[in-house]
Amino acid sequence: MTTRQILVTAALPYANGHIHIGHLVEYLQTDIWVRFQKLYGNRCLYMCSDDTHGTAIMLRARQEGRSEEALIAEMKQAHEDDFAGFGIEFDNYGSTNSPENQKFCNEFWAAFRKAGLVSERDVTQLYDPEAGTFLADRFVRGTCPRCKSDGQYGDNCDSCGVTYSPADLIDPISTVSGATPEVRSSLHLFVNIEELHEFLEEWTQSGEHLQDEVANYLKGHFLHEPLRDWDISRPAPYFGFEIPDSPGNYWYVWFDAPIGYMASTQQWCDRNGEDFNDWWRNEKTEIHHFIGKDITYFHTLFWPAMLKTAGYNLPSKVHIHGFLTVGGEKMSKSKGTFIRASTYLNHLDPAYLRYYFATKLGPRLDDLDLNLEEFVAKVNSDLVGKVVNLASRSAKFVKELGLSAEYPEDGGLFAAAAEAGEQIAANYENCDYNAAMRHIMALADKANKFVEDAEPWKLRKEPDKQQQLQDVCTIALNLFRQLAIYLAPVLPRLAEQTGELLSTPIQQWNESQRPLVGTSVNKFQHMLTRVEESQVHAMIEESQEEAAPEEAENQYNDGPEALANEPLAEECTYDEFVKVDMRVARVIAAQEVEKADKLLQLTLSLGGDVTRNVFAGIKGVYEPEKLVGRLVICCANLAPRKMRFGVSEGMVLAAGPGGKDIFVLSPDEGAKPGQRVH
């Protein structure tokens, strides 16, 4: 078997926030792949860093009254602690704010200049007059200039995938202050990657480096037309590296972030006495990037263009995964499903999530869903009920005897499981962890059936069957050890515990091909215990508690997000405004409207015998009986509107984007029905 030399990276976590379980999809997927490669005998390094530059870091540091360096140092330590808690092992974890990274940035920039790919021109850019800064792409929201989708960020549209300049947005809003940005001109530097169009088309469409759906996406959305020049600079003020030959301009964060992979490698090489070029300028080295689908564009077009121009290895493969949902929905702070890594670790064993994600991860871009009920059931059934149970019900019977000196006849069970190792290895290699877990659990089912049929608990009671007992337990524990080897990339702690139990550490994949005999068996220690629903509920409750003070702290920053999704209406005069007669009203009756999906019929009292019949689109959000007696705000002089279900004589005021997020407005205590809202 030829040993491969592999360098692996995961996308750099941004230093402006903590690691949450959505992030962990990627870092666990990568860690499992790296651990498999090392166990299989390949030379494999896992490099990562904190992504530290940009406007967000600058603004947060300014808000907190400390330096950017102090902020990113604190977040780096928090990130490393979270990763370590989940058993994610990097060979080096660096920072993009490092001298190594700046050195490589200078080198790439010189290569672009030498190739004649850099141009300079004034750019009209959005500037926040209240914050006193030019706005980075992600700090502007508005309407997509192509598909007209609302609430899109300033660099690309989530709906149609088009990229653009923030100045191209329709009705832009600053998410920093909520102000309407001003258009100002500043000098920007660009890289003309269209010059590399032919190379990029060949590389992306070769069928070797990308999943088919990614290659098709790039072809259909970008490569079918000339590629836009890449705006590679940002004007001051900006936290990052100043461009040496363009004072007052800084490299855009997406220029220096992927270079962080190389800087991290350089740090590892310096520490271990290795040659950097042996990893990044060696055709024998494979480079594998693991990323989320939201940053496909940067890693499959810009980054290969940078590497090609500077003369470095191109990625052998870019592995792209989907997003995480919880219970079929986006993670929610208010529901407690936006779970920090540290919060999870306060309540649950990291092995549970490592295994659950493995059962969901495949080679495609499909999103993963964390169903908490399934999570509990799968962990308890597979890990505790099948795998660990196999060891616990066998080891205690053979502790004094040890394993048999020769491997007994087992009807072909060990040989069949050894043969399955080749397919399981191929599944790991192809990132099809879901298939690997299915194969492993099928082997666990066969091993458990063997133990159930052999009934070692009965053999133990018969003095003349102690050799048979030893043989049965030798088979069972060897089948368990095979499972532990196959699961080692996913459950490294279980592999360690298995080595301790059987006095022989697990070090190589091919150990699954040879039975272990004649060794002592140590006292069985608990490996994995059942997960209880109460633990999951406690985790959710803590996540909700964490979100509450955060939401209170950020209450004055919630406006920009809402404004970005639904910009302000055109200006009206005072005379126009006073025509709208808003009154306090009390709900005196409420009922569902038959055959209407969204409507409730409300009877509102404006005081005395004055009432209004109003149809409100709040069905499914509010229960009718709980609205009765509540004070609301009603537009009382709205012209009656004839509807299929009757006549609506007003409108109840509510906020929110719609769907389940509708919030009926109420006056403070003491207001009386009929009072005008001024």
N, C-alpha and C positions, 0 to 999 in steps of 0.2 A: 504494500500500500504506500503510495507516494504521499509524503506529508505536504500539505498545502500551507502557504503563508498568507494569512488573511488579516486585513485591517478593517475593523467594524466601527461605525459611528451611529449614534442616535442624535436626533435634532437637539440643538442646544436649548435647554429651558431658559426662559427669560427671567432675569433677575428682579422682576418687578412683582412677583407673587409666589406663593407657596405651591408645592407640588400637590396635586389632587389625583383622585383615582382615574380621571380621564387621561391625565398625562401618563399614568402608570401602564396603560395599554401598550404604549410604545417602548418604554424602558424595560418592561418585563418581557415583551416579545423579543427584544434585542438580546437581553440577558440570557434568555433560554437558548437562543440560537448560538450565542458565543459559548455558553457552557457546553452545549452539545459538541461544537467543533473541538473544544479543548479535550473533552472526554473521548472523542473519536480519534484523538491523536494528532490533530492539526495544530499548527502554531497560529494562534489567533489573539489579537489585541482588541480591546474595547475602549475607545476614546470618546470623551465627552468634555464639555465645558459649560460654564454659565455664559449666556448671551447678555452682555452688560451695557451695551451702548444704546443711545437713542434719546428722543425727547421725553419718553415716559419716565425714564430713570431720572433725568434732569429735573423734571417737574416734581416728582415725588420727593426727591432729596431737598428741593427748594421748599416744598410744603412742610417737610419734617424738620427743617432747620439744621441739616447736617450735610456733609460732603457726599458726593456720589460714591466715592471710594468706600466710605463707611457703610453706606447702604448696601452696596454689592457684596462687601465682605460678610455682612450679617446674613444676607440671603444665600450666599454660597454655602456657608456652614449649615444653614437650615436645609438646603437641598441635599447636601451630602448626608446629613443625618437621616432624612427621609428615605433616600435610596438605600442606605445601609440597613435600615429597618426592614426593608423588603428583600434583602439579600441580593441586591443589584450591585455587582462588582465591576468597577471600572479599573482598567490598568492605569489610566491617568484621568483625573478630573481637573480641568484648568479653568481659565477665565479669558474671555476675549479682550479684557483690559490688561494685557500682559505685553512685556517687551518682545516676546517671541511672536505674538500676533502682529504687532506693529511692524516688525521686520519683514514678515511675509506679505503684509499689505503693501509695503513699499516695493517689494519685488514684483508683485502682480501688477501694480500700477506702472512700474517701469516697463514691464512687458507689453501692456496695453499701449503705452506711449510709443514704444519702439515699433509696434505693429501698425501704428498710424490709425488706431481705432478710437482715439479720444477726440471729441470736439467740445467747444465751449459756446454757450449762448445764453442770453438773458431769458429768464423764465418768469412768467407771471405766476405767482404762488400765493396761496392763502395764508394770511397773517392774522393772528388773534390779537386785536388791539388791547384787550383787557389783560391777557397773560403776557403780552409783550414778546411773543415768539412766533416764528414761522411754524406752521402746523405740519407735523409728520402725517403721513398718509392715514394712519390708523386713528388720528385724532380729528378726523373730519368725517361727517356722515351727511348723506343727502340722497338724491334720486339718481339712479344709474342713467348715464347719457344714452345708452343703447336700448335697454329693455324697459326703462322707466320704473324699475323696482325701487321702492322706498327703503330708507334705512341702510343704505350701502356704505361701506367704508371708502376711504379716499384713494385706494390703490387698485382694487378690483371688486367686481360684483359677484356675490355669492350665488345669485340667481342664474346669470348667463355666462359667467366666467371671464368676461372681457376685462382687460386691464386698461387703466387710464390714469391721467393726472388728477390730483384733487381739484384742480381748477376747472376740470371738465364736469364735475358734479353739478346737478341741478339743485338749487336751493340748499347750499351747504350750510352746516352748523358745526361750530367748534364743540367737541365733546369735553374740552378742557374747562371752558367757562360758560358755554351756552351762547356766546356772542356770535353774531353773524360775521364771518371772516371778511377781511378786506383783501383785495387783490393788489399785491405789490410785486415789483420786479427785483430779481436778484440773479447773479451769475451762477450757472449750473454747469457741471461737466457731465458729458454723456459718453457711453461706449456704444459704438455702432456694431451690435451683434448680428445685424443683417449680413455683414461681410462673412459671417460664419454659418449662414443659413444652410448651405449645402452639407457642411459637416454635421450640423445639428440634425438635419433631416435623416442623414445616413445613420447617425448614432442612435437616435430615438426609434427609428423604424427597423432596426436590424433584427429585432426579435430576441436579442440576447440580454439586454440591460433593463428592460421595463416590462411590467405586466401588459398584456395585450390591450386592456381597456385604457391604460395610461397612454400608450403609444397612439391609440386611435383618438383619444382626447386631444393630445398635442397636435396631431395632424389636422383635426377638424376645427380647432379653435385658434391655432397660432401659425402653424407651418404652412397653411394653405395660402398665406399672404405674406408680404414683407414684414419682418420683425421690427417692432418699434425700437428706437434708440433707448438704451437703458440709462435713466437718470441716476447717476452714481454718487452724487454729492448732495450735501445739505448745508445751508448757510448757518453762521453763528446766530444766536447761541445754540449749541448742540454739544451733548456729551459724547465724545468719541475721539478718533484720531484725526488731527488736522492734516490735510493733504499738503505734502511738502512743497509742491510747486504751484499751489493755489491758496495762499494765506487767507484765512477767514472762511474757508470751506472745509467740510469734514466728510469723510467717507460715510455713505449711507450704511446703516446697520446691516443690510443684506449683502453688502460687499464684504465686511470683515467677519460676519458670523460664520459662514462655512469655512473660511480660512482658519477659524478656531479649531477645526479638526486637525489641521496640520500643526498649529502651534502646540496643541495638546500632545501630539505625537513627538514633536521636538523636545518637549519637557521630559517625556518618558525616555527618549533616546539619550538625552543628556544624563539622566539619572542612572541609566543602565549601560552606558558605554556603547551604544549602538549607533549605526550610521543612518541618519534620517533618510537619505536617498535610497536606502535599501527597502524602504517602505513606500515611498511616494514617487520614486523614479526607477522602479524595478518591474519589468514586465512579468516577473514570476509572482508578484504580490497582487492578490485580489483585494479590491476595495468595495465594501458593501455599506451602503447608507440605508438606515431605517428612518422613515419619516411618516407624518400624517398627510392625508390627501390635500389639506389646505395649503401646504407649501410645495406642491408639486412643481409649479412653474419655476420657482427659483432653483430647485435642485436638478431639474431635467433640461433646462435651457441655459440660464445664466451660469450656473456652476460648471457644467461641462465646457462652456465657452471660455471661462476663466482658466480652467486647467489646461485646455488645449493651447491657449495663447501663451501660457507660462511654461509649457513643456513638462507637465506632471502627468502621472497616471490618471486615466479616466476611470470613473466608477465601473466596476464589473457588473454591479447590480444595484438598483435603487428599489428597495422593498417598501411599498406604500400601503398603509392600512387605513381603515375607516375610523369613525368617531365612536365614543361611548355614550349610550343612553342608559337610563335607569328606569326600569318599569315601562319601557317603550317611549319615554319622554326625555327631553333634554334635562341635564342635571339642574336642579333647582335649589337655591339657597333657602328659600322659604319652606320648601318641603323637606329639607334636610338631606337631599340626595346629592348636593354638591359637597362631596366628602373629601376633606384634606387627607393626605397620606398619614399625617401624624394623628389625626382623629381616629382613623381606622385602626392604627396600631395601639391605641388606647384600649381597644375592646376586642380585637380579633387577631388570630394568628395570621401572619402574612402568607403562610403556605396555602390557606384557603383561597385567597384571591389569585395567587400565582396559578393554582390548579384550575380555578374557574375560568380565568381568562384563557388558559391554554385550551380548554374544551371549546372555546368560542372562536379562537383565532384560526383563520385559513389563509390561503395564498392570495386572496382577492381583496378588493377594497370595501367589502361589506362592513357596515356599522355593526358594533357589538352591543348587545343589550344585557345589562346586569339586572336580572330578575331576582329580587332578594329571597323570595320563597324558594325558587329553584336553586339558588345559591346554597341555602341551608340544606335542602334535600340532597343535592349532588355531593356536597362535601361529606355529609354523614353517610350516604350510601356508598360512594366510591372509595373515598380515602379511609374512612373509619371502618365501615362495614365490610369492605372487600380487601383492601390492601393491608392496613395495620392489623386488622383482625386475624389475618392469615399468620402473622408472626406471633401475636399474643396468645393464640390458641395452640401454638406448637412449641414455642421456646420454653415455656414453663415445664413441659413434660420431659425435656431432654437436657435441662441445665446440668444435671449431675453426670450425664452420660457423654455429652458432647456429640458432635456429628459422627456418623458412621465412618469407618476407615476407607470404605469403598462405596461408591455411589450405587444405591440399590436400583433394581428394575422398577421403572415407574410407568410402564406402558407407553413410553414415547413422549411424556409430557415435557420433560426438560428439553429434549431435542426439538420438539415442535416450537417451543417458546424461543429457543436459540435461533431457529430458522426465521421466526417472525422478526427478529432483531434487524434484519436487513431492510425489511419494509418500513419498520418504525424509524430507522435511521434516515431512509429516503424521505419520509414524512417530515422529520425535523429539518432536513436540508432544504426542503421546498417550502418551509414555513407553514406546513399543513398540520399544525399541532392538534387540531380537532381530530383528524384521522388518527394521529399517533395515540391520542388518549383513548379513542375507541378500541384500537387494537390492544392496548395495554389492559384495559378493563375486561376485554374478552378473555385474555390470558388469566386475569385474576379470577374470573368466574370459574374457569376450568380448574384452577388450583384449589379454590374453595370447595368445589364439588369433590375433589380427591380427598380432602381432609374430612369432609362430612361423611363420605362413604367409608373411610378408614377408621373413624371414630377413635382417635388416640386417647380420649378421656376414658374409654372402656378398657383399652389395652393396658393402661397404666395400672389398673386394678388386678391384672392377672400376672403373677410372678413369672410364669413360663413364657410370657410374650414380650419381655422387655427388649429383646433384639428387634422384634417386629415394630415395637413402639419407636425405637431409635431410628429405624429405617424410614418409617412413615414421617417422623419429624425431620429427618435429614432431607427427604424429598420436599416437604412443605417449605422448609426454610430456604432451600435452594431456589424453589419457585418464587418465594417472596423476594429473595436477593435479586433474581432476574428482574422482577418488577421494579425494585428500588433502583437498579442500574438504568433501566429504560426511563424511569421517572426522574432521574438525578438532575437533568437540565431544568426541570420544572420545580422539583422539590429537593434542593441540595441538602437541606438539614436532615431530611429523611434518609438520604444516602449516607450521611455521616453517622446517624444513629444506627443504621444497619451495620456499618463497619464496626461500630463499638459493640453491638450485640454479638456479632459473629467473629470478633477478634481479628478481622481482616478488612482494612479500609478499601472502599471502592475508588479505583483510580482510573480505570480504562473501560471503554465501551465493550471491548472484546472479552472482558471477564464474564459477560453473560453467556459466553459459549462454553465455558468450562465449569463443571460443578465443583463446589467447595466441599471437601471431606476432611475428616480427622481433626477438625479444630474445636476448641472449646466454645461453649455458648454461655454468655454472661447473663446475669439476671435481667429479665425484660423490664425496661423502663418505658413509661408512657411516651408514645411518639406523637400522636395526634389525638386529641379528644374531640368529642362531638361539639359542634357549634350549636348554641341555643338561640332561639328566636329572640330571647330577652337581650342577648348581646347585640344583636343587629338593631333592635329598637333603641337601645341605649346609645349606640353610635349615631343613629339618625337624630335622636334628641339632642345630643351634643352638637351635631352639625347645625341644627336649628338655633341652638343657643349661641353658637359662634357667629351665625349670620345676623342675629338681632342687633348686637352692638355695632357690628360693621355697617349695617344698614342705617342705624341711628347716626353713626359718625359721618356717613356719606350722604346724609339726607339732602344736603344742599347741592350735591353733585348728581342727583338723580335726574334733574331737569334736562340736561343736555341730551341724554339718551332718548327721552320721550320726544324732545323737540326734533331730534334727528330723524326719528321715525315718522313724525307728523308735524311738519314745519308750520309756523304761524300763518294764520290767514291774512288776507290783505287788510290794510289799515281801514278802520271805520271812524266816522266822526262821533262826537259825543251825542249829537242829536239823533244819530242812527241808533246808538247803543240804548238810549233811554226808551226807545220804542218797545224794547223787549221787557215784558213785565214778569219778573221772576218772583215767585211767592213761596213761602213756607207752606207745606201741605202735610196732612197726616193720611197714611194709608189706612182706610177703614175696611177694605175688602180686597182680596187678591186670589186669583185662580188661574190655572193653566188654560190656554186656549187650545181646544181640540183641533188636531191636524196641523197645528203650527209648531215648527221646530224650535223657534227661539222666543216666542211671545208669551208674556204673562199679561192678564187683564187686571188693571188696578183701578179701584175707586178711591179718589183722593178727596179729602175734605179740606176746603179753604176757610173753614169756620162757619158756624151757623148751619144753614141748609144749602150752602153753595158747594157743589161737588164737580168733579171732572172725571170723565171716563177716559183712561189712558192705556194704550197698548205699549208695553216696554219690552225691548229685546233682551231680557235677562233670564229667560228660562234656562234651567240647568246650572245657573250660577247662584240664584237665590231660591229658597223654598218659599212658596206662597204664604204659608201659615206663619212663617217667621217675619214676614214683612208687615203683617197687620199690626197697627199701633205705632209704626215707625214714622218719624218725621223725615221728609225729603224736600228737595228743592224742585219746584215745578215751573216750567214756562207756561204761564196761565193764559196768555193772550195769543197763543198760536192758533192760526186759522184751523178749524176742524178739518180732519182728513178722513175721507171715506176709504175704508179698507175692506178686504174680503170678509173679515170677521166682525165688522162693525165700524163705528165712527170713533176716531181718537181725537180727544179734545185738548190735548196738551202734550207735554214732553217732560219726563223725569230726567234730571241732570245726572250724568255719570261720567266717570273718567276711565281711561284704559284703552289698550289697543284692540280690544274685542276678544272673541272666543270665550275662554274661561276667565280672562283677565278684564273683568268689568267691575267697577267700584261705584255704587250708588252714593251720591253726595248727601250728607245730612248736616243740618245746622247744629251749633252747640246747644247744650241743655239750657232751657229757659226761653227759647224761641217759641212763638205761638203760630198755629195755622192762620194763614191770611196775611201775615206780616210780609212786607215787600223786602226783597233782597237788593241792597244798594251797592 
